[in-house]
Amino acid sequence: MRNPFFWVTVGIFALDFATKWISGIKLQPVGSVDIIPGYLGFTYVHNTGVAFGFFNDIESAWKPYILSTIALIALVIIALFAARVPRSRTILRSALAIITGGVMGNFMDRLIHGYVIDFIDFHIQDVFHWPAFNVADSAITIGIVLMFLDIIKQSAVHSRQ
């Protein structure tokens, strides 16, 4: 394919899949590994919620199906929107490709396991602890930030006209 944004999506999806696979092999037997003691580690976690563990505490047999359906709807909306984005909006097109790769990565986990594998564990000593996350969560977050940057850029362009 000639579309570089397609390859961004595939790259994010592949990186997410590979890191989750490796974390399952390396971390599942040991549980946790400190990378930077007191700040960063790898911890194998089954996340039944959404990004960064939100809604993890909600118990329902329907939750994996509902979250998978939401992911599918998001993918369709992103695809429909991306098809209408002008080629000149590279930041927005990149953002959508990155988000798509992340959504697909977590969606695949839900299909295969019924949960998402998280493994990046960021904390600051015992003062602050962010919920475990993965490459897909990071990609979705980065994509959203890029979307906001595109909005700011477009606002500046339109205010000059």
Stockholm file with secondary structure:
# STOCKHOLM 1.0

chainA/1-161         MRNPFFWVTVGIFALDFATKWISGIKLQPVGSVDIIPGYLGFTYVHNTGVAFGFFNDIESAWKPYILSTIALIALVIIALFAARVPRSRTILRSALAIITGGVMGNFMDRLIHGYVIDFIDFHIQDVFHWPAFNVADSAITIGIVLMFLDIIKQSAVHSRQ
#=GR chainA/1-161 SS CCCHHHHHHHHHHHHHHHHHHHHHHHTTTTCEEEEETTTEEEEEEEECSSGGGTTTTCCCTTHHHHHHHHHHHHHHHHHHHHTTSCTTCHHHHHHHHHHHHHHHHHHHHHHHHSSEEEEEEEEETTTEECCCBCHHHHHHHHHHHHHHHHHHHHHHHHHHC
#=GC SS_cons         CCCHHHHHHHHHHHHHHHHHHHHHHHTTTTCEEEEETTTEEEEEEEECSSGGGTTTTCCCTTHHHHHHHHHHHHHHHHHHHHTTSCTTCHHHHHHHHHHHHHHHHHHHHHHHHSSEEEEEEEEETTTEECCCBCHHHHHHHHHHHHHHHHHHHHHHHHHHC
//
